[in-house]
Amino acid sequence: MAVPKRKTSKSKRNKRRAHDALVPPTVVLCPQCGEPKLPHRVCAHCGSYRGRKVLEIGAD
């Protein structure tokens, strides 16, 4: 089994982990109702997508 010859330094370890950070999801505002939504998805609040009504959202 392969064993490291030297201890990996903190700098080397942290450089390797530089891309592991969590990023928040991209959120855009719906042009019809102004509610936040994920891009390229139907608005859950008003049911529109690209200026057209594609879902009927019932009032609760």
C-alpha positions in Angstrom: 0.0 0.0 0.0 1.3 3.5 -0.9 2.2 5.6 2.1 3.0 9.4 1.9 6.7 10.1 2.4 6.1 13.5 3.9 3.2 15.2 5.8 1.0 17.3 3.5 1.4 20.9 4.6 -1.6 23.1 5.6 -1.0 25.3 2.6 -1.1 22.4 0.2 -4.2 20.9 1.9 -6.1 24.2 1.8 -5.2 24.8 -1.9 -6.8 21.4 -2.7 -9.9 22.3 -0.8 -10.3 25.7 -2.5 -13.2 24.6 -4.7 -15.2 22.8 -1.9 -17.0 25.9 -0.7 -20.8 25.9 -0.7 -22.4 28.5 -3.0 -26.0 29.8 -2.5 -28.5 29.0 -5.2 -29.1 31.6 -7.9 -32.4 33.4 -7.4 -34.1 35.7 -9.8 -37.3 37.8 -9.4 -40.3 36.7 -11.4 -41.2 39.5 -13.9 -45.0 39.0 -13.4 -45.3 38.9 -9.6 -41.9 39.9 -8.4 -41.5 36.8 -6.2 -38.0 35.1 -6.0 -37.7 31.9 -8.1 -35.1 29.6 -9.5 -34.0 30.5 -13.1 -35.5 28.5 -16.0 -38.3 27.2 -13.8 -42.0 28.0 -13.5 -42.9 30.5 -10.8 -44.5 28.7 -7.9 -46.4 31.8 -6.8 -48.1 32.9 -10.1 -47.5 29.9 -12.4 -46.0 31.8 -15.3 -43.0 30.9 -17.4 -41.4 33.2 -20.0 -44.5 35.5 -20.0 -47.1 32.8 -20.4 -49.4 31.3 -17.8 -48.5 27.6 -17.7 -49.8 26.5 -14.3 -53.1 27.2 -12.5 -52.2 28.0 -8.9 -55.2 27.5 -6.6 -55.8 29.8 -3.7 -55.4 28.0 -0.3 
